[in-house]
Amino acid sequence: MPIVIPELPAYATRVLSVLEDAGYEAWVVGGWVRDALRGCDSHDVDVCSSAPWQEAAAVLEAAGIDVHLTGTAHGTITAVIDHKPVEVTTYRVESTYSDLRHPDRVQFVDDVRLDLARRDLTVNAMAFHPQRGLLDLFGGFEDLTDHVIRTVGDPHKRFGEDALRVLRAVRFACRLGYRVEDATAAALVDCAPELDRIAPERVGQEMDGIVATGQLTRAMREHREVIFAAIPETAPMLGFDQRSPYHCFDVWEHTVCVVEGVATYTGGLASNRLTWAALLHDIGKPRSYTVGSNGQGHFYGHPATGADMSDRIMRRLALPLDEVRAVVALVRFHMTVPSRPAATPCRACSTTSSAPARASCPRWATSS
């Protein structure tokens, strides 16, 4: 497959030119490169450079470009041209991650290869320059071609550095529709329990991102251990026999089918809140389970129990309050059958709007 990359946006080219005219090296990295190689539009352009962030800010400002100091602890500034932001980050490497999320120390370097080697996934570890072309040290282009998600280097080491990368890998697999290669998939299972050391709002952000891909079913079928680690309340659903003539699946598989059905019947356009509701609608069943005298399972009150659990889960994950309220309502009333509205008087004939009355109503006859 030939490597074809569309033209870099003019505002990004200007940032590269200003930095390189000042004697520094600079590359476009990350999502823009990945999406350009896929033939997809990307709205964000990120640049990494050998320039220390202080020098990068100085030369860009001297060129008349607005600069904002957005993340200088990690060497990042943001240049704004024609209202388009470009993040510029100094090449860096990172030390150990004692909290499994943040590097204990950041060291700035002058070699782009060292910077690319610290990144999480091969498809995100490529660099591009309009003159020098594509720099792909870890097989990212091949993995894009083969539709594979793979870590840069040892997956256990990558996920051990930052446990949130476990969810991030699943999100990219869902978003791109790619398969997670075997060693990386095994490491996902092994490292998923470490998500309990990550701030819940960061877990919520990634989970909401997975939901937004419209491919939550893929995550539930192929990476359920990750979902269980992110939302521990879902784990008891797996293998929970409903002992009911109305259900042929356990609670987990039933939930997977409902999530899949929501995606199918909305043509892949289900809102986040509807997908969250599908995921959580039976979350209360394991806690509501009783067995009747005939051996049949019952889940009396599970919608109310599930609504309360959903509220706690989504608030813990710091999801938007309007989304929380909508999902909780859907879970609470998912077993409620709307009552048929009562017949209403027809203003034209002062009879009810039932079918026999409509048949004798002159106004209905002329309008139908």
N, C-alpha and C positions, 0 to 999 in steps of 0.2 A: 504494500500500500504506500504510494508516494506521500511524502510529507508536504502538505499544503497549508500555509498559514496566511490568513487574510492580512490586509494592511493594518498596521498599528494605528490607532487613532492619533490625530495630529497633536492633541494636547499631551499625550503620553510620549510621543516622539520628541517633543520640545523638552520635556523633563530629562530624558536621556541625553539629549544634545547639550543642554546646559551643564549637566554633571560631567560629561566626558570632555567638553571644551575646557573645563577647569582642571582636567588631568586625572579624573577619577574613572573607574570602570563602573558600568551600570547595566543591569539586565531587567527585563520584564519577567516576573515569576508568578507561580500560583495559578489561580482560577482562570485568568484570562488566557494563559497558554493552554491549559487543559481544554477549555471550551472552544478555543480557536481551532485546535487540532480535531475536535469533534464536529466542526462546522457549525457551531452554535454561537449565538450572540452572548457576550459577557459585558456586564455594565461596569465592572470594577477592574481597574488596572493597578497592579502592585509592582513596585520597582525595588530591587535591592542593589546596593552599591558599596563600593570600597570606601566611599567617603564617610568619615565620622559624621554623626547626625548634625553636630554643630557646624561643620564645614558645608554639609549639604544645604542646611538652612540658609547659611550666609550666601552661597553662590546663587541659589534659587531666588532669594530676595533681591540680590544685586541685579538679577535679570528681570526684575519687575513682577515676579510671581508671588502671590500670597502664600504664606507658609504658616501652618498651625502646629504647635508642639503637642502632639496627641499621645505620644507614648515613648518619651525619651528614655525611660528606664530600660526599654528594650531596643532603643536606637531608632525609633520610628517618629517621623514627622509627616505631615500631610500637605502636599502642594495643591493649590486650587487654580485651575486655568479654565476660563469660560464656565465657571460654576461646576466644573468636573474635578472631583478629588482624585489625587494619585498619592497613595501611601508610599513613602520612600524609607527604607529600612537599611541600616548598616549591616553588612555581612556579620553573622554572629554564630557562635556555638554555645551550647548550654551544658551546665554541669548536671549533677544528680538532682532528682526530684524527691525530696524527703516527704512532701505531702501528696505525692502522686498527681500533682496538678501544675505547680509552679517550679521553675528551675531555681535551685539554690543560688546559682550565680550565672550571669550572662557575660560572656567574653566576646568582644568585638574582634573580628579577624579581617584579613584582606584577600581571602580566597573564596570565590563563589562556590567552589566545590565543597568546601567545609560547611557552608551555609545550607546547601541543598541536602547534604548527608544527614542533617538533623531533622528533616521534615518527616511527616507521618506516612504518607502513602506515595507510591511511585508516580501515580497520575498527577500528584500535586508537587512533585519534586523536579520539575523541568523548568528551564530558563530559555528565554528567546531574546534575540537582538536582531534588528532589521538588517544589519550587515553581517554579523557573525553567525546568524541562523539559530538552530535549535541546539541547546545543550541538554543532553539526556543521558545521565550517568547510571541510571538504575532501571532502565527498561520501561519507563513510563509510557512511551509511545506504543511499544509492543503490547503492554497491558491494556491500553485504550483500544487498540485494534482487536485484541482477543476478548474484550469486555470483562476484564478481571480487576478485582480490588486486591492489592498486595501491599504490605508494609515495606518501607525502606529498611533493609537489614532484618535482624531478628525480630519477629513480631512480639515475642514476650518482652523483649527489651523496650520496644517502642511503646507498647501498652503499659508497661511497668513504669515508664517515665511519666506518663500522663494518662490516667485511667479513663478520662473523658474521651480519649481517642477510640475506645471500644465502641461507644455510641456513634461517634463521628464516622467510623468505618462502615457501620450498618447504614447510617444516613446516606452516605455516598453510594453504597450498593443499591439502596432503594431508589435514590434520585436518578442514578444513571442506568439502573436495570442490569447491573453487572453481578457476576458471581464472585464470591469471596474465595480466594484460592485456599487450598486445604490447610497449609500450615498457619495461615492467618486466621482461618475459621476456628482451628483448634485453640489458638491463643485467645480468641474472643471468649470462648467458653471458660478457659482457665483464669482469665483476668477480669471477667465481668463482676465477680464479687467485690472487687476493689472500688466499684462505683459507690459503695456506701461511705467512702471517704471523700467523695466529691460533694461540693455544695449543692443542695437540692435544686436551687434555681438554675444551675448550669445543666443538671440532668434534665430538668423540665424544658429548657431551651432546645436541647438536642432531641428530646422525645417529640416535642411539638414540630421540630423540623422533619422528623421521620413521618409523622402524621401528614404533614403538608405535602410530602412527595406523592401521596395517593397510593403508596405501595406498602402500607402497614402490614397487609397480609403477608407479603414476602418476608418482612422482618419476623412476624409471628411464626411462620412455618420454618424458616431457615435459621433463625437466630433467637429462638424463644428464651434461651438462658440469659441473653442480654436484656430482653424485656422484663424477665422475672427479677433481675438484679436492679433494673431501673425503677420498677414498680413492684416491690415484693408482695403486695396484696394479690397480684395476679397468679402467683405460683401455686396456691392451693387449688386453682381451677383445673390444673393438669391432672388427668386421671380420676377426677371426681365423678364417679358413676351417679347419674341422676336417678337411676332406678325408676324410670317413668316410661309409660307407653307412648308419651308424646315426644320423647327425645331418644335418638339412637346414638348420640355422641356424648362424651364427657363434657363438662362445662367449658373446658378450654377449646376443644375442637368445635363445639357449637359456637363459641365466641368468634373463632377464626372464620367460620362460615358466614356469620352475620357481618363481620367487617368486610369480607370479600363481597357479600351481597350488596352492601351499601355502595361499594366502589363500582360494582357492575351496573346496578340499577340507576346510578346517577351518571353513567357514562364516564366515570373517572373524575367527576367534578364535585364530589362530596366535600362539604365544608369541613374545616378542622373540627368544629363542634359536633357535627354529626358523626364523624369518624371516632372521636373520643367517646361519644355516647355509645357507639357500637362496641368499642373495646371494653367499656366499664358497665354495660347494662346489666350483666349478671354477676358483677363482682361480689354482690352480697349473698349469693347462693350458698357457698360453703358454710357461712355463719348462720344461715337460716334453715339448714337442713333438718328435717324430721322424717321419721318412717312411720307410715300408717299401720294399722293392724293387719292389713293384707300384704305388707311388705313393700308397698309402693312409696317412693320418695316424694316428699312435699317441701316446698320452699315458701311457706307462708310469710308474707311481709318482706320478701327479699327486695322488692323495688325500693321501699323506704330505707332498708338497711344499706342497699347499694348506693342510694342517693347520698346518704350521710358519709359513706366511705369515699365516694367520688369527690365530694366537697373537700374532705380532708386531704385526699391525694393531690388534687389539682391545686389547692392552696399551698400545700407543701412544695409543690413544683413551681410555685410562683407564676402560674399561668394567668392570662388576663382575666379580670374579674367578670367581665361580661360573658366570656367564654365559659367560665366556671358555672355561672348561674344557669346558662342555657343547657349545659351538659347535665347538671344536677336535675333540672326539670325534666329533661328527656329520660333520664334513668328512673326518676321517681314515677313517671306516668307511662312507662313503656308497656305496661300490661293493661292499661286503661283503654277500654273500647268506647269511643265517642258515642254518646246517645244520639238517636235520630231526632233531629229538630222537630218540634211540634208543628202541625199545619198552621199556616198563617192566613188571616183573612185576605181575600182578594178585594182590593179597593173598588174595582169596577162592578162587582156583583154582590159584595158583602157576604160571600160564601167562603168556605175554606178552600185552600189551594190544593186539595187532594185531587187525585186523578179524575174521579167521577165529576167533581164540581168543575174542574177545568174543561172537561168535555162539553159542558153545557154553558160555558162562559163565553159570551160574544167577543169580549176583549181578547181572551186567550186564543180563540179561533182566528181572529184577524191578525194576531201578531205571530202566529206559529206557522 
